[in-house]
C-alpha cells in the first residue's frame, strides 16, 4: 500500500489525494462522508481534495443525491497522465485495486475538457460501431477522433443538425433540420459506442458542458431506439412524405401533431394541415 501511495505522490498528487484515490479504488463508488470515515480524517479536507480530483478528471462524480465518487480504471488514469515517469505509470496500472460490481453505475462529467477527454478515450477503444447524434458545432470538435476510428474500420452512423463541410463526407445520413432558434440554452448530443457505452449530454455557449455516462444496457437501448426511430422516420418522410399525406389525409397530420406538435412539423406537412383545417 505504501508503495502505491509513494508512486502517486511522485506524480504530483498530494498525500490526501493519493489516499482518497486508493480508498475509492479499493471500495468502489463512495460518498465524501464514507471516504472521510474510511480514512479517519476531517470531511472538510476530504471534500476539498475530492473537488480538485474531480475537476481534473481523475474521479467520476455520480448524478443524484448523495453524490458518489469513483476512480477511473487504471488504464484510463495512465492515459490522462501520460508523459510522467514510465515506472510509476506502469505500477499504478498493474497495482491499483479494482472492484467489479454487478450494477452499471451512471456517471456525470462536467466541462468541455473532461467530457471530450472521456469521449475520445472511448472512441479510441471502439472496435465495431460508433453512433453519433450531434449539432454541427460538436461535430467539428470530434471529427479527427471519428476519422481515426473510421481508419481502423469502425462503422460510423451519424445524425447531425446543420451542414459542416469538414465532416460531411462521414455522414451516411442527411442532416436533420431541427429548430435552431429554440429556447434551450444548450445543444443536446448523444453517443453510443459498440452498443455497450453511451453518453448523453448538453453543450452550449451559455451553459457548462455536461455529460451523463453509463454502460447500463437500458440507457444504451433507449438511445439506440431513439436514433433508429429518428432515422427511419426521416427516411420515410424524404421518400414518401407526400404519399403518406395523400393516403392518410388528416389522420396522418393528427398523428404528427399529437407527438411532435405543429412547431416541429416539416414545412410542407404544416402547410397541408393548415389548408385542410381551413
C-alpha positions as CSV (number, residue, x, y, z in Angstrom):
1,X,0.0,0.0,0.0
2,X,2.8,2.4,0.9
3,X,4.5,1.8,-2.4
4,X,1.3,2.7,-4.3
5,X,0.9,5.9,-2.3
6,X,4.5,6.9,-3.0
7,X,4.1,6.4,-6.7
8,X,1.0,8.6,-6.7
9,X,2.9,11.3,-4.8
10,X,5.7,11.0,-7.5
11,X,3.0,12.0,-10.0
12,X,2.3,15.3,-8.1
13,X,-0.7,14.1,-6.1
14,X,-0.9,15.3,-2.6
15,X,-0.9,12.8,0.4
16,X,-4.6,13.3,0.9
17,X,-5.4,13.0,-2.9
18,X,-3.4,9.7,-3.1
19,X,-5.1,8.2,-0.1
20,X,-8.6,9.1,-1.4
21,X,-7.8,7.6,-4.8
22,X,-6.6,4.3,-3.3
23,X,-9.6,4.3,-0.9
24,X,-12.1,4.7,-3.8
25,X,-10.3,2.2,-5.9
26,X,-10.5,-0.4,-3.2
27,X,-14.1,0.2,-2.1
28,X,-15.8,1.4,-5.2
29,X,-18.2,4.4,-5.5
30,X,-18.5,6.2,-2.2
31,X,-19.8,9.5,-0.8
32,X,-17.5,12.1,0.7
33,X,-18.7,11.2,4.1
34,X,-17.8,7.5,3.6
35,X,-14.4,8.4,2.3
36,X,-13.6,10.6,5.3
37,X,-14.9,7.9,7.7
38,X,-12.8,5.2,6.0
39,X,-9.6,7.3,6.2
40,X,-10.3,8.7,9.6
41,X,-9.8,12.3,8.6
42,X,-11.9,15.5,8.6
43,X,-14.6,15.8,6.0
44,X,-13.6,19.4,5.0
45,X,-10.1,18.2,3.9
46,X,-11.7,15.2,2.0
47,X,-14.3,17.3,0.2
48,X,-11.7,19.8,-1.0
49,X,-9.5,17.0,-2.3
50,X,-12.4,15.3,-4.0
51,X,-13.4,18.6,-5.7
52,X,-9.8,19.0,-7.0
53,X,-9.6,15.5,-8.3
54,X,-13.0,15.7,-10.0
55,X,-12.2,19.0,-11.7
56,X,-9.0,17.4,-13.1
57,X,-10.9,14.4,-14.4
58,X,-9.3,11.8,-12.1
59,X,-12.5,10.9,-10.4
60,X,-16.0,10.3,-11.7
61,X,-18.9,12.0,-9.9
62,X,-22.3,10.4,-10.0
63,X,-25.6,12.2,-10.6
64,X,-28.2,12.4,-7.9
65,X,-28.0,12.6,-4.1
66,X,-25.9,11.6,-2.3
67,X,-23.1,12.3,-4.7
68,X,-20.8,9.4,-5.0
69,X,-17.2,9.4,-6.3
70,X,-15.3,6.6,-8.0
71,X,-11.9,6.2,-9.5
72,X,-11.1,5.8,-13.2
73,X,-9.8,2.4,-14.3
74,X,-6.0,2.2,-14.1
75,X,-5.5,2.2,-17.8
76,X,-7.6,5.4,-18.1
77,X,-5.7,7.1,-15.4
78,X,-2.4,6.4,-17.0
79,X,-3.6,7.8,-20.3
80,X,-4.5,11.1,-18.7
81,X,-1.1,11.5,-17.0
82,X,1.0,10.1,-19.8
83,X,4.4,11.7,-20.1
84,X,5.2,11.1,-16.4
85,X,7.7,8.6,-15.2
86,X,7.1,5.2,-17.0
87,X,7.8,3.2,-13.9
88,X,5.1,5.0,-11.9
89,X,2.5,4.7,-14.7
90,X,3.2,1.0,-15.0
91,X,3.0,0.5,-11.3
92,X,-0.4,2.2,-11.0
93,X,-1.8,0.4,-14.0
94,X,-0.9,-3.0,-12.6
95,X,-1.4,-2.5,-8.9
96,X,-4.4,-0.1,-8.5
97,X,-7.2,-2.2,-6.9
98,X,-10.4,-2.6,-8.8
99,X,-13.9,-3.5,-7.6
100,X,-16.2,-5.3,-10.0
101,X,-19.9,-4.6,-9.3
102,X,-23.0,-6.3,-10.7
103,X,-24.7,-2.9,-11.4
104,X,-23.6,-0.5,-14.1
105,X,-23.5,3.0,-12.5
106,X,-24.3,6.3,-14.1
107,X,-21.5,8.9,-14.0
108,X,-21.6,12.7,-14.7
109,X,-18.8,14.7,-16.4
110,X,-18.6,18.5,-16.4
111,X,-16.7,20.9,-18.6
112,X,-15.5,20.7,-22.2
113,X,-12.2,19.1,-21.4
114,X,-13.5,16.4,-19.1
115,X,-16.4,15.5,-21.4
116,X,-14.3,15.4,-24.6
117,X,-11.4,13.6,-23.0
118,X,-13.8,10.9,-21.8
119,X,-15.4,10.7,-25.2
120,X,-12.1,10.5,-27.1
121,X,-10.9,7.7,-24.8
122,X,-13.9,5.6,-25.6
123,X,-13.7,6.3,-29.3
124,X,-10.0,5.1,-29.2
125,X,-11.3,1.9,-27.7
126,X,-14.2,1.4,-30.2
127,X,-13.9,-1.8,-32.2
128,X,-17.1,-2.1,-34.2
129,X,-19.5,0.9,-34.3
130,X,-20.0,4.5,-33.2
131,X,-23.4,6.1,-33.3
132,X,-23.5,9.9,-33.1
133,X,-26.3,12.4,-32.7
134,X,-24.9,15.9,-32.5
135,X,-25.1,19.5,-33.8
136,X,-22.6,20.7,-36.3
137,X,-20.7,22.7,-33.6
138,X,-19.9,19.5,-31.7
139,X,-19.3,17.5,-35.0
140,X,-16.3,19.8,-35.8
141,X,-14.8,19.1,-32.3
142,X,-14.9,15.3,-32.7
143,X,-14.1,15.0,-36.4
144,X,-10.5,13.9,-36.0
145,X,-11.3,11.2,-33.4
146,X,-14.0,9.8,-35.6
147,X,-11.8,9.8,-38.7
148,X,-9.2,7.9,-36.7
149,X,-11.8,5.3,-35.7
150,X,-13.1,5.1,-39.2
151,X,-9.5,4.4,-40.3
152,X,-9.4,1.3,-38.0
153,X,-12.6,0.0,-39.7
154,X,-15.1,1.2,-37.1
155,X,-18.6,1.8,-38.6
156,X,-19.9,5.3,-38.2
157,X,-23.6,6.3,-38.1
158,X,-24.5,10.0,-37.9
159,X,-27.4,12.3,-37.3
160,X,-26.2,15.9,-37.5
161,X,-28.0,19.2,-37.2
162,X,-26.8,21.6,-40.0
163,X,-24.1,21.3,-42.5
164,X,-20.4,21.1,-41.9
165,X,-18.2,20.7,-45.0
166,X,-15.3,19.3,-42.8
167,X,-17.4,16.3,-41.7
168,X,-19.9,15.9,-44.5
169,X,-18.1,13.1,-46.1
170,X,-18.6,11.0,-42.9
171,X,-22.4,11.4,-42.9
172,X,-24.3,8.3,-44.1
173,X,-27.5,10.3,-43.3
174,X,-28.5,13.7,-44.5
175,X,-28.7,16.4,-41.9
176,X,-31.9,16.7,-40.0
177,X,-33.5,20.2,-40.0
178,X,-34.2,20.8,-36.3
179,X,-35.2,24.1,-34.9
180,X,-32.0,26.1,-34.1
181,X,-33.8,29.0,-32.6
182,X,-35.3,27.1,-29.7
183,X,-35.4,28.4,-26.2
184,X,-32.9,25.8,-25.0
185,X,-29.7,27.1,-23.5
186,X,-27.6,24.2,-24.9
187,X,-27.4,21.7,-27.7
188,X,-28.2,18.0,-27.0
189,X,-25.7,15.3,-28.0
190,X,-25.5,11.6,-27.6
191,X,-23.0,8.8,-28.4
192,X,-23.3,5.0,-28.4
193,X,-20.1,3.1,-28.8
194,X,-20.0,-0.7,-29.6
195,X,-23.6,-0.9,-28.2
196,X,-22.1,-1.1,-24.7
197,X,-21.1,2.5,-23.7
198,X,-23.1,5.7,-24.1
199,X,-23.0,9.4,-23.3
200,X,-26.0,11.8,-23.3
201,X,-25.3,15.5,-22.6
202,X,-25.7,19.2,-23.3
203,X,-23.3,21.8,-24.6
204,X,-23.7,25.5,-25.4
205,X,-22.1,28.9,-25.2
206,X,-24.3,29.9,-22.2
207,X,-24.1,26.7,-20.2
208,X,-21.5,24.3,-18.8
209,X,-20.8,21.2,-20.9
210,X,-22.3,18.2,-19.1
211,X,-22.5,14.5,-19.9
212,X,-24.2,11.5,-18.4
213,X,-22.1,8.4,-19.0
214,X,-23.0,4.8,-18.4
215,X,-22.8,1.2,-19.7
216,X,-26.2,0.4,-18.4
217,X,-28.0,-1.7,-21.1
218,X,-31.3,0.1,-20.6
219,X,-29.8,3.5,-21.4
220,X,-27.9,2.1,-24.3
221,X,-31.0,0.6,-25.7
222,X,-33.0,3.8,-25.3
223,X,-30.5,5.9,-27.2
224,X,-30.3,3.2,-29.9
225,X,-34.0,3.1,-30.3
226,X,-34.2,6.9,-30.4
227,X,-31.6,7.1,-33.1
228,X,-33.2,4.3,-35.2
229,X,-36.7,5.8,-35.0
230,X,-35.4,9.2,-35.9
231,X,-33.5,7.9,-38.9
232,X,-36.4,5.7,-40.1
233,X,-39.0,8.5,-39.8
234,X,-36.6,10.9,-41.6
235,X,-36.0,8.4,-44.4
236,X,-39.7,7.8,-44.8
237,X,-40.5,11.5,-44.9
238,X,-37.9,12.1,-47.5
239,X,-39.0,9.1,-49.6
240,X,-42.8,9.0,-49.4
241,X,-43.9,12.0,-47.4
242,X,-46.4,13.3,-49.9
243,X,-47.8,9.8,-50.4
244,X,-48.4,9.5,-46.7
245,X,-50.3,12.7,-46.6
246,X,-52.4,11.8,-49.7
247,X,-53.1,8.3,-48.4
248,X,-53.9,9.0,-44.8
249,X,-55.1,12.6,-45.1
250,X,-56.0,14.4,-41.8
251,X,-55.2,11.2,-39.8
252,X,-51.5,11.5,-40.7
253,X,-51.4,15.1,-39.7
254,X,-53.2,14.4,-36.4
255,X,-50.6,11.7,-35.6
256,X,-47.8,14.2,-36.3
257,X,-49.4,16.9,-34.2
258,X,-50.1,14.6,-31.3
259,X,-46.4,13.6,-30.8
260,X,-44.3,16.4,-32.2
261,X,-46.6,19.4,-32.3
262,X,-47.1,21.8,-35.3
263,X,-43.9,23.8,-34.5
264,X,-41.8,20.7,-35.3
265,X,-43.7,19.5,-38.4
266,X,-41.9,19.8,-41.8
267,X,-43.0,22.9,-43.6
268,X,-44.7,21.1,-46.4
269,X,-46.7,19.0,-43.9
270,X,-47.7,22.0,-41.9
271,X,-48.9,23.8,-45.0
272,X,-51.1,20.9,-45.9
273,X,-52.5,20.8,-42.4
274,X,-53.4,24.5,-42.5
275,X,-55.1,24.1,-45.8
276,X,-57.2,21.1,-44.6
277,X,-58.0,22.9,-41.3
278,X,-59.3,25.8,-43.3
